[in-house]
Amino acid sequence: MLNIIYYPVSGIMWLWHWVFDKITPDSPNWNGFAWALSVVFLVFTLRAILYKPFVKQIQTTKKMQEIQPQMQAIRKKYGKDQVKMAEEMQKLQREHGFNPLLGCLPMFMQIPVFIGLFHVLRSFNRTGGQFGMRMEPMSVKDNAETANYFFSAEQVQNFLEARFFGVPLASFITMPGPGQPQWEAFMMHGAPSYTRLGIVLVVVPIMIIASLMTYLNARAAVKRQPAAALESQQTRIMNMLSQYVFPLGILVSGPFFPVAVLLYWVSNNIWTYGQQHIVFGRMEREEEEARQAKEEKNKANAPKPGARPDRTKRDEPTDESSEASGDEATDGDAPESGSKPKQGGSPKRGGAAPRGPAAKGKAAGSKKNRQAAQKRKKSR
């Protein structure tokens, strides 16, 4: 069942080793670099395939941070009703297009590759058996004459004899010492000798770099989190695990992993660090461009300093209503002589004031009546 993982991993590694073996000199040290580069580019190939899921993961994480306050409100409101809280959470996630599985996809897809690489590297030296598998240990001779998935027996011998800074790529600090089959398997055909101190001197710096890169990646991700997301206890716990526990775990487990696996971890973290800066930088530029475009649009629609707001678009009547208003105004300006308002009718509000001689005479009569009333009042 696990062969569906082991064969693709060994196939990609075989392809890159074939490329670098053609361009490097034929010597144990250079052969070691060719094998190391095949592991590094196995990582790069995988991460290139996972680039789009990684971008989706970033977008999903950002959405989760944006809706975090609403999720906290739901937890507070339905804390005693777990079923109702779960329903409201799912409803909120659907409304915002949030899918938690997309955020975990890149990490989940890397786990099988890591397990596959660990198995393939250990399968170059099967003199000590295989962890978690019921396989009888091979002799040093049989191991060197047995193919390893895509790698032929000749390539297995080349891997065992290769050296990376003087040590085999499949060696690890806690492996059995000199005289044991696992140690002697790397000494085939007069291959250069190595020491445990040499393994320590190679493994420890790689462990420290891997741990440091893990911390830097976690720190960069935490810095981009909004303040609202940090209010969640779950987010704070995950931040603590990613920044401190995971890097410490690499230092603790490093002595049990082969050199090539640690190279895989370093390469993976270096890719992640660069990819995060590229993706986040692009997203920040897009957000800044969208913000500037919105501000320019608002400025273009805003009235100039000292000018009244332009309401012509709001208050401008349509052509039909303008014509109707014009007709009514014409009729009001020139009423027919002797016309009277209908019984029970009332004058229209907002209509045009009456004009002409009749209007002037009426105004003059009103003025004379007021003057006569004032004189009568004084005479009394």
RAURPE-V924099 format. One record per run of one state. SS is the DSSP state (H for helix, E for strand, - for the rest). FROM is the first residue (numbers start at 1). LEN is the number of residues. Records with the same first field share a line. If there is no record, write none. Layout:
SS = FROM-LEN  FROM-LEN
//
This chain:
- = 1-2  24-4  50-1  67-1  78-4  96-4  123-17  145-3  149-2  152-1  162-2  165-2  168-13  191-5  224-5  232-1  257-2  302-10  316-3  334-23  380-1
H = 3-21  28-22  51-16  68-10  82-14  100-23  140-5  153-9  181-10  196-28  229-3  233-24  259-43  312-4  319-15  357-23
E = 148-1  151-1  164-1  167-1
//
